[in-house]
Amino acid sequence: MQTMTNGADINAKSIPDREIEGIAKAILDLADSVMARPGMMERYEAWKKKRGANNAACTI
């Protein structure tokens, strides 16, 4: 078993599409559950506004 020490070591082309889709679904499900928490949307909007002021080229 190989231990990876850097994300750059990952060859994304070697990951089967079904695994990528599973990872993407898990990330989206997690994001949905986090944003559903009370106050999180407001915190996100405040972060986005602050980040936009510091980085005009930033879009999310």
Secondary structure, DSSP 8 states (H G I E B T S, - for coil): -----SGGG--GGGS-HHHHHHHHHHHHHHHHHHHTSTTHHHHHHHHHHHHHHH-TT---
